[in-house]
Amino acid sequence: MVVAEVVEVTDQLANGYDVVVVGGGAAGLSGALMLARARRSVAVIDAGSPRNAPAQGAHGLLGRDGIPPAELLERGRAEVRGYGADVVSGEVGSVARDGDGFSVALADGRATRARRVLVTTGLVDELPDVPGLRDRWGRDVLHCPYCHGWEVRDGAIGVLASGPMSVHQALLFRQWSSDVVFFARTAAPLGEEDAEKLAARDIRVVHGEIAGLEVVEDRITGVRLVDGTVIAREALAVAPRMVARAGFLAELGLRPVEHPSGAGEHIPADATGRTEVPGVWVAGNVTDLSAQVGNAAAAGAAAAGQINADLVAEEVDRAVAARRGPFSAESEARVCELVAGNRRHGL
C-alpha cells in the first residue's frame, strides 16, 4: 500500500498519545509503524545515537541487505510519519506513572503523556581499554560474524579475549576465515576444553597484553603487543559488554539486570515484550542483547500488536461499563438475587 499523504516533519509533541515509543531505531520505528496503521496516536522520541551508526551497511535484512543504517532509519521515519505518527528528536529523561498512564519528560523540558510506553532504546557497547579500539569500532573492529563476517571473509582476523563469549566468538569467525588468531591478553588461562577446541580448528592463541593497533591508510594492519611484537591482522573481533540504555525508567522501578549469558545487562520481559511494570513494553537490544536489525524490527512489530490488543481490551471494558450505567454492578447483583429467590419458591 502506498500512503498518499505525507505528514509534515515536526519536533512538536502533542499533550498526549496512545503510545510513546522511546527510541527510533529498527525496533521503535517498526513498532510505531504497526501502531500508526492500527490508527493509534503515536510519538517516537529519538535521541539520535543508533548503535550501528559506524557500520557501512546493515546486513542480513531481507530485501535491504547492505543498506546504510542512516538510510534505513530515514526510510522508516518517512513511513511512520506517512501514517500520521510524530517522530521527534529528543532524549527522554524520565518516565513516571501518572494516573492510569505515564508522564514522559524530555531532558530539554518538553513533556507529554502516554497510555502505554514502548521502550526500544537499545544498548551501549562497553569496549576493553585498548588504545585505538573505539576509533575503529564498526569498521574493522567488529563483534558479530553474521553482521560482518562476509565482508572480512578469508582475511586475517583477530579475536580479542574480553569476556565469557570470546572463545565462542573465535570459533564462529573461523567459519569465515582459516586465518584466525585468538588474543588471550591477560585473561585467566584457557580451560582444557576451550584450548582443545581452538587447537582443533587451527586457531592460534597469542598471550600478552595489547598495546594498540597498527593502522595504515585508515585500515588495521596489525595488533601490537606490549613487548613490541606485531601480529599482522586485517580485522579484529571483540565481544563488548552490552548495557541497556534504560536509566530513565528508574522512577518506575524498572532497572537493567544481568543477562543470563553474562554478556551485559538488559531489561527483562516476557516473549511479547511485556515488562513487570504494567503498561510498559520493551523490544530490540534493550532486552535482547543479540538481536540483529531484522530481529529487532520483528520484535518491535510484535510488541506493538500486543500493545494495541491491550488498549482494545481496556477500551472494550470501559464501553461495557458505560453501557451498563453507573449503578450497573449493584443493580445486576440485586436482579440475580431476586431471580435466585423466585427460583427457590418455584416462581
N, C-alpha and C positions, 0 to 999 in steps of 0.2 A: 504494500500500500504506500502511495506517495502522499505525504502530508502537504496540502496545498498552502496552508498559511504558516508563515514563519514568524514566530513571536520576536519582538524587538529585544535585543540583548540589554540586560539591565542588572545593576548591582543593588537594586532596591528590594528590600524584604517586606513582605506583607505582615500584618499583625499576627496572622496565624495560618496554619496549614494542617491538612490531614496528616501529612508525614513530612518530617525534616530528615533529609539524608545528609549525614556528616561525612564528607569525603567524596571527591569527584573523580575517582579512578574507575577502572572497568566495573568493579562490583557496585559502586554507588550509582554510576550512570545507568547501568543495566537495570538496577532496582528501580531507579526513578522513571526509566522508560516504561517499565511494566505498570507502575503505579499511575503514571500520567495517562496511559492508554486505558486504565481502569477508571478514568475520569476522577481521579483523586487530585486534590491540590497538593503540590509537591514543591519543596525547595531543596536544592542541592547546595550545600555550603562547602566550598573547596579552598583549601589553604594553598594549593598550587605547588606542592612539592612531591610529585609522584616518585615512588621508589625506583622505577625503571627509566627515569629521565636520562641517565647517561648512556643507555643502550641505543645502538643504532636501529634496532628493529625488534618488534615483538614476534616471537616465533611460536609455531605450533598452534596458531589460531586459524582455524579453517576458513578459507576464503579471504583471509587478510594476512597470510604468513609473511613476516618480514616488514610489516607496516611500521613506520616510525611511531614511537609511542605518542609523541605530540600530535601527530595527525589522527591517530586513533581517538584520542580524547577530544580533539576538535570536532571530528565527525559525530562522536557520541553526544557532545553538548548540543550540537545543532539539532540532532534528532530529538533529544529530550525537550529542548525549547520549542520545537515544532509542535509538540503536543500540549503546550501551554504551561509547562513547568518552569520555575525560576532556577537558574544556575548562577550563583553569585560567588564572588571572591571574598574570602574571609576566613579567619581562624576561630573556631569555637573555643571559648574559654571555659564554659561550664554548661552542664545540663542538670536541671533540678526538677523535682516533682512539683507540679502546680495544679492542685485540684485533681481532676481526672485526666490530666495531660501533663505536659512538660513545658518549662520555660527554657529557651535556648539563648544563651548570652554569648555574643561575639567579643573578641578581645578588643575591638575598636569601639565598643559601646553600643553597637546595634543589638537588637534583641527581637525574638519572635516566639511564637508558641506553637506547639505541635501536639496532636493527639497521640501520635506514635513517632518513634525515632529509629532510624536505621543507621548504624554506625559502620562505616567502611573506610576508616582512616588508614588502614594498612599498618606497616611496621617500620622500624628503624633498624638498619643493619649496623651492628657494632663490630668493627673490624679489629684484628690484632694490631698491636702497636709496632708496625713495621714501617720504616720510612719509605714514602712514595706509594704505599699501597692504596690509600684513599684516592690519590690523584688518578690512578689507573682503573678505579672501580667501575665496572660496567663496560669496560672497553677490552683490555686484555687481562685484567684481574676479574675473574668470573666466579660464579658459585653454582650454577645449575647446568648440568650437562645437557638436559633436554632443551634449555633455552639457548645455549651457546655451543654445544658440542660439535654440531655440524660445521660451524664457522672455524673451529680450530682443529678439525679432523686431520689426522696424520701429522700433526705438528708436535713440537717438543713442549710437553705440558708438565708443569709442576703443580703439586698439590701440597698446600701448607697445613700442617697439623695445627688445629685450632680448637678442637672440641670432640665430643663423642662420635660425631658422624664423619670425621675426616678420613678414616680408613675406608669406610663405605663409599665416600666420595671418590677416592682414588680408584677403587675397583670399578666404579661406574665410568669414570673418564677413560679407563682402559678400553672400553668399548669403541671409543672414537680414535684412539691412537695407540700404537705399540710402544711409543716413547714417553713413558710417564715416570716421573721421579717424585717420591714422597719425602717432603722435608719434615723430619721429625722434630726439629728445633730443640727446645729443652723440655718437651713433654715427657711424661712418665714413659719408661721403656715399653715397647710394644709387647702385648701378650703373645704367648706362643702361637695361638690360633691365628691372630691377625698377621703376625710375621710370616707364618706359613702361607697364608692366602696371598700376601703381596709377592712373596718369592715365587709362588706357583704361577703368577701372572706376569712374571718378569718386571715387576715394579721395583726399581732401585730405591733404597732407603738411604737418605743423607742426614747425618746428625750434625748438630751445631746450630747456634743462633744465627738468625739472618740479620745482616747489617743494612741491607737495602736492595733496591732493584737497579739493574743496569738498563738504561733506556737510551736508544739511539734513533734519531729522526722520529720521535714520538711513537716508538714501538719498544716493547720489552725485548731485550736480547739476552738477559741472564739474571740470575739470583746471586747476590754477593754475600758470602758468609763473613762472620766477624774475623776469621783468620785470613781473609783476603781471597779465598778461593771463590771463583765464579763458575757457577753451573749454568751452561747455556740453556735458556728456555725461551719460548715464544709466547707462552701464556701461563698464567698462574691461577689456580683454583683455590678458593678458601671458603670454608663454611663459617659464615658470621654468626654471632649471637643475635637473634632476632627478637625485638621487643615491640609489643603492640603500642601504637600511639593512642593512648586512651586516658591520659591524666584528667581530662575534662569530665570524666564520668565518676570521679571520686565522690562527689556530693551525693550520688545515688547509691554509694556503697559498692560500686562495680569497679573492681580493680584487676589488673593483669595478674595471672598466676603462672607458675612454671608449667611449661608444656610437657606432656608425658615423654617426649623424645629427648628432653634435656637440651634442646636447641635454642631455647629462649622462653619468652613469656607471651601469653595470649589471653584473650577474653573467652572463657568457656561458654559454650552454647549447645543446645541440642541439635539434632540433624536438620532442623528447619531454620536454625539461626536464632532461635528464641533464647534470651538470656534469663538469668534468675530474677531480673527486675521486670515485672510485668510492663509491657508496652515498649520494651527496648529489644531490638534485634541487632545482630551483627552478621557481616558477610565479608568474604575475602581474607586477606592476610592478617587482619586484626584478630581473627580467630583460628584460621587455618594457615599456619606458617609456610607450608609447602605449596600453596595454591599458585598455579600459573595464571596468566591473564584469562584464558578460557574458563578455567575452574572458577576464578573469582567472579567473572561475569555471570556464569550459570548460578552461582550461589546467591548473587545479588538478586537475580530474577526470581529464584525460588523463595527467598525471604520476602520479597515484595508480594508474591502471591499469598503467602501466609499472613502478611500484614493486612492486605486487602480483605481476606476472609475474616480476620479478627474484627476489623472495622464493620464489615457487613453484619456479623453476629451481634455486635453492640447496637447497631442501628435497628436491627430487627427487634431486639429486646425492648428498645425504647419505643418503637412503633406499637408493639403489642401492649406495653404498659399504658401508653397514651390512649389506645383504643378501648381498653377496659375501664379507664377512668381512674380518678384519684383514690376512690374507695373500693376498687375492684377486688383486692385481695380479701378484705374483711367481708364484703358482700358475698363473694363466692364461697367463703368458708361457711357463712350463715345459711346459704342456699343448700350446700351439701349436707349440713346438719339437719335441716328440715326434711330434705329428701330421705335421709337415712332414718329419721324418726317416723315418717309416713310408711316407709317400707316395714319397719318393725311392727306397725299397727295394721298392716295389711291394706293400706290405702294406696 
